[in-house]
Structures are given as C-alpha cells and as structure tokens.
Amino acid sequence: MKNMGFTLIELIVVVVLLAVLAVIAAPKFISLSSESREAVLSQVRGAFKSVTTMTNSKAIINDIDDGNLEIDGNNIHIRAGYPSGHWNNTWRYALNIGKEISFTRTNQECTQHDLCGVGNQRNAPGLPIATSNRGLVLIWLKGMRLSDRCYSYYYNDETGAPPQIGTVTEGC
C-alpha cells in the first residue's frame, strides 16, 4: 500500500514559501489601505471646497455676510460670507457627500458611521495651520480617532478671508 501524504520537508518548504509571500505582499496591502484612507479624505476636502464656494456665492447674491442662508430646506450659518465652523448648525446639513456623518466627540473613535465630524474646535493633533477662534471643523474615518492624525479640516477664521481647507494624513 502506497502512503499518499506529504513529507516533513515538503511541508516546511510550503510554509517557508507562504511566509516569503506574506512578507512581500503585506506591505503592499498596508500601503493600499493607507492610500484608500487618504483618497477618502481628499474627497472630503474637495466637498468642503465645493460647498464653501457655492455657499459663498449664494451668500453674496443674497447679500448675507453674517446670518442664515437656506440651502435645500436647511438653514446654514454664514460667518464673514462663508459657512461657519459649527457642526450642527452648518456642516451637518451643508456637507452632503452621500454618507451620514455623525457628530462625535474629539476624543472618541469613529464607530457609528463611515465618517465622523465635529465643529467649533480650536485645534487638533497635527493641524498644520494656526487657529484663533472656534471655527474649525474636523472629519475623520470609521475605526480612527483624531489623535491618529488622519482627518480633513475646514477653518473659517471669520475675518472674510477664504477658509483654510486641507487634510492631515500622517497617521493614515
């Protein structure tokens, strides 16, 4: 009767080959997940820019420098001609990217939706801009915290200058 099993040497060779493939492939997959997180934040940054431009244009047409502007049935707070840095009174309604973005405290992990947001902030970990008031809005990804330094930001300093919009991706 012939034994149909593998020898110990054959099993060791297979395990070594799988280990080598894992060492080569793992960094590529890790890089792809980082790149995909950065791509999502880039899209959020683009949405911030589009909403800011359109809202500012509508505010100018309606001669609103400070006040409320109705967009899609929602009142959006305008400060110095641009959307304010408030979450519940502005960005919760203004930023419509096809996903629910819930308010989440700054020290919490984003767990409820794909994206989480907060407004009225003065600063954030790794923020590359200087802020002087509470006009900062932050959006970060599910499974992450702001302290991970992987988020998009919008800052209206309420001086009439265009808001500063960008991403922090060092922790993505």
C-alpha positions as CSV (number, residue, x, y, z in Angstrom):
1,M,0.0,0.0,0.0
2,K,1.3,3.4,-1.0
3,N,1.3,6.3,1.5
4,M,-0.2,9.5,-0.1
5,G,0.9,12.1,2.5
6,F,3.4,14.9,2.3
7,T,6.8,14.6,3.8
8,L,8.0,17.0,6.5
9,I,10.4,18.6,4.1
10,E,7.6,19.4,1.6
11,L,5.5,20.9,4.4
12,I,8.4,23.1,5.6
13,V,9.1,24.3,2.0
14,V,5.4,25.3,1.6
15,V,5.4,27.1,4.9
16,V,8.6,29.0,4.0
17,L,7.2,30.0,0.6
18,L,3.9,31.3,2.2
19,A,5.9,33.3,4.7
20,V,8.1,34.8,2.0
21,L,4.9,35.7,0.0
22,A,3.3,37.2,3.1
23,V,6.4,39.4,3.8
24,I,6.4,40.7,0.2
25,A,2.7,41.2,-0.1
26,A,1.8,42.6,3.3
27,P,3.4,46.0,2.8
28,K,1.7,46.4,-0.5
29,F,-1.7,45.8,1.1
30,I,-0.9,48.0,4.1
31,S,0.1,50.8,1.6
32,L,-3.2,50.3,-0.3
33,S,-5.3,50.7,2.8
34,S,-3.4,53.9,3.7
35,E,-3.8,55.2,0.2
36,S,-7.6,54.5,0.2
37,R,-8.0,56.4,3.5
38,E,-6.1,59.3,2.1
39,A,-8.3,59.2,-1.0
40,V,-11.5,59.4,1.0
41,L,-10.1,62.4,3.0
42,S,-9.2,64.0,-0.3
43,Q,-12.8,63.6,-1.4
44,V,-14.0,65.2,1.8
45,R,-11.6,68.1,1.3
46,G,-13.0,68.5,-2.2
47,A,-16.5,68.5,-0.8
48,F,-15.5,71.2,1.7
49,K,-14.1,73.3,-1.1
50,S,-17.2,72.9,-3.3
51,V,-19.7,73.7,-0.6
52,T,-17.6,76.7,0.5
53,T,-17.5,78.1,-3.0
54,M,-21.2,77.5,-3.7
55,T,-22.3,78.8,-0.3
56,N,-20.2,81.9,-0.5
57,S,-21.6,82.7,-4.0
58,K,-25.1,82.3,-2.8
59,A,-24.4,84.4,0.3
60,I,-23.0,87.2,-1.9
61,I,-26.1,87.0,-4.2
62,N,-28.4,87.2,-1.2
63,D,-26.2,89.9,0.5
64,I,-25.6,87.8,3.6
65,D,-22.3,88.4,5.4
66,D,-23.4,87.1,8.8
67,G,-26.7,85.2,9.3
68,N,-28.5,82.2,7.9
69,L,-28.8,81.0,4.4
70,E,-31.3,78.4,3.3
71,I,-29.9,75.5,1.3
72,D,-32.0,72.5,0.4
73,G,-34.5,73.4,3.2
74,N,-31.8,73.8,5.9
75,N,-30.6,77.0,7.5
76,I,-26.8,77.2,7.1
77,H,-24.9,79.6,9.4
78,I,-22.8,82.1,7.5
79,R,-20.0,84.0,9.1
80,A,-17.9,86.6,7.2
81,G,-19.5,85.4,4.0
82,Y,-18.6,81.7,4.4
83,P,-20.1,78.7,6.2
84,S,-19.4,78.9,9.9
85,G,-17.3,76.3,11.7
86,H,-20.3,74.9,13.6
87,W,-21.2,71.3,13.1
88,N,-24.9,71.0,14.0
89,N,-25.9,74.4,12.6
90,T,-23.8,74.3,9.4
91,W,-21.8,71.3,8.2
92,R,-24.2,68.6,9.3
93,Y,-26.5,70.0,6.6
94,A,-24.2,71.6,4.1
95,L,-21.9,68.7,3.5
96,N,-23.9,66.2,1.5
97,I,-21.5,63.5,0.3
98,G,-23.9,60.6,0.2
99,K,-23.0,59.3,3.7
100,E,-24.3,60.0,7.1
101,I,-21.7,62.0,9.1
102,S,-22.5,61.9,12.8
103,F,-21.2,64.3,15.5
104,T,-18.6,62.5,17.5
105,R,-16.6,63.9,20.4
106,T,-13.0,64.7,19.6
107,N,-11.5,62.0,21.9
108,Q,-13.7,59.2,20.6
109,E,-13.2,56.6,18.0
110,C,-15.5,56.9,14.9
111,T,-17.7,53.8,15.2
112,Q,-21.3,54.7,14.2
113,H,-20.8,55.7,10.5
114,D,-18.2,55.7,7.8
115,L,-17.2,59.3,8.7
116,C,-17.5,61.3,11.9
117,G,-17.4,65.0,12.4
118,V,-17.1,67.8,14.9
119,G,-17.1,71.6,14.7
120,N,-16.4,74.6,16.9
121,Q,-12.9,73.4,17.6
122,R,-9.8,75.5,18.2
123,N,-7.1,72.9,17.4
124,A,-6.5,69.3,16.5
125,P,-3.5,66.9,16.7
126,G,-1.1,67.6,13.9
127,L,-3.1,70.6,12.5
128,P,-0.7,72.4,10.1
129,I,-2.5,75.8,10.4
130,A,-2.8,78.4,13.2
131,T,-6.3,79.0,14.6
132,S,-7.6,81.9,16.6
133,N,-11.2,81.0,17.2
134,R,-13.6,78.1,17.3
135,G,-14.2,77.9,13.6
136,L,-12.5,74.5,13.0
137,V,-14.5,71.6,11.6
138,L,-12.9,68.1,11.5
139,I,-14.0,64.9,9.8
140,W,-12.3,61.5,10.3
141,L,-12.8,57.9,9.3
142,K,-14.5,54.9,10.9
143,G,-12.2,53.0,13.2
144,M,-10.0,56.0,13.8
145,R,-9.6,58.8,16.3
146,L,-8.5,62.4,15.7
147,S,-5.3,61.6,17.7
148,D,-4.4,59.2,14.8
149,R,-3.8,62.2,12.7
150,C,-5.9,61.1,9.7
151,Y,-8.6,63.7,9.0
152,S,-9.9,66.5,6.8
153,Y,-10.4,70.0,8.2
154,Y,-12.2,73.3,7.4
155,Y,-11.4,76.5,9.2
156,N,-13.3,79.8,9.0
157,D,-11.5,82.5,11.0
158,E,-14.4,84.8,10.4
159,T,-12.3,87.7,9.0
160,G,-13.7,87.4,5.5
161,A,-10.6,85.6,4.2
162,P,-11.4,82.3,2.4
163,P,-11.5,79.4,4.8
164,Q,-8.5,77.1,5.1
165,I,-9.3,73.6,3.9
166,G,-7.0,70.6,3.9
167,T,-6.1,67.1,5.2
168,V,-3.8,65.6,7.8
169,T,-2.7,62.2,6.6
170,E,0.5,61.4,8.6
171,G,-1.4,58.7,10.6
172,C,-3.4,57.2,7.8
